[in-house]
């Protein structure tokens, strides 16, 4: 089993907290408590949505160089999590960026 990074563990924990907070708000709303449950429901859903979109905003690194239309940007950095060099490629047509693992280690 692959080891999860601290950021992923925190993301899972926060998502669970957001969903529990939302469920508690729903339970209180069903019980008839005015006001506060709706604040809990909305804030829990906002937090859950933020975590979901943050996870999909950052693209994972790929192993193979992209095909035609992709040019290296000149950006190269050492990924602190994997200790591997990463080269950034850019597609001028779509504006998309890809992060390619170089498999070189320090």
C-alpha positions in Angstrom: 0.0 0.0 0.0 1.4 3.4 -1.0 2.1 5.8 1.8 -0.1 9.0 1.8 1.5 12.4 2.2 0.6 14.7 5.1 -1.3 16.9 2.8 -3.5 14.1 1.5 -4.2 12.9 5.1 -5.1 16.5 6.1 -7.4 16.8 3.0 -9.1 13.5 3.9 -9.5 14.6 7.5 -10.9 18.0 6.5 -13.3 16.5 4.0 -14.6 14.1 6.7 -15.0 17.0 9.2 -16.8 19.1 6.6 -19.2 16.2 5.8 -19.8 15.5 9.5 -20.4 19.3 10.1 -23.0 19.3 7.3 -24.7 16.1 8.6 -24.9 17.6 12.1 -26.5 20.8 10.6 -29.0 18.6 8.7 -29.9 16.7 11.8 -30.4 20.0 13.8 -32.5 21.4 10.9 -34.7 18.3 10.9 -35.0 18.6 14.7 -36.5 22.1 14.2 -33.6 24.3 15.5 -33.9 27.6 13.7 -31.0 29.6 12.1 -27.7 27.9 13.1 -28.2 24.6 11.2 -28.4 26.4 7.9 -25.1 28.2 8.6 -23.6 24.8 9.5 -25.0 23.2 6.3 -23.8 26.0 4.0 -20.3 26.3 5.6 -19.8 22.5 5.5 -20.8 22.3 1.9 -18.5 25.2 1.0 -15.5 23.6 2.8 -16.3 20.2 1.1 -16.5 21.9 -2.3 -13.2 23.8 -1.7 -11.4 20.5 -0.8 -12.8 18.8 -3.9 -11.8 21.5 -6.3 -8.4 21.9 -4.7 -7.7 18.2 -5.3 -8.6 18.5 -9.0 -6.8 21.7 -9.6 -3.3 20.3 -9.2 -2.4 17.8 -11.8 -0.4 14.7 -11.0 3.1 14.2 -12.5 3.3 12.1 -15.6 6.1 9.8 -16.6 6.2 10.2 -20.4 7.0 13.3 -22.4 3.9 14.8 -24.1 3.5 14.5 -27.9 3.3 17.2 -30.6 2.4 20.7 -29.7 4.1 20.6 -26.3 7.2 22.7 -25.6 9.3 22.8 -22.4 8.9 26.0 -20.5 12.4 25.9 -19.1 11.0 25.4 -15.6 12.6 22.5 -13.8 12.4 21.8 -10.1 13.0 19.1 -7.5 9.8 17.7 -6.1 10.4 17.5 -2.4 7.9 14.7 -1.9 9.5 12.2 -4.4 13.0 13.7 -4.6 12.7 13.6 -8.4 13.3 16.4 -11.0 10.2 17.7 -12.8 10.1 19.5 -16.1 7.1 21.6 -17.1 5.7 21.5 -20.6 3.2 23.9 -22.1 0.7 23.5 -24.9 0.5 26.9 -26.7 -2.9 26.0 -28.4 -4.8 25.0 -25.2 -2.7 26.8 -22.5 -2.5 23.5 -20.6 0.6 22.7 -18.5 2.0 19.2 -17.8 4.5 18.2 -15.2 6.8 15.4 -16.3 8.9 13.3 -13.9 12.5 13.0 -15.1 13.5 10.1 -12.9 16.8 11.8 -12.1 17.7 12.0 -8.4 20.0 14.3 -6.7 
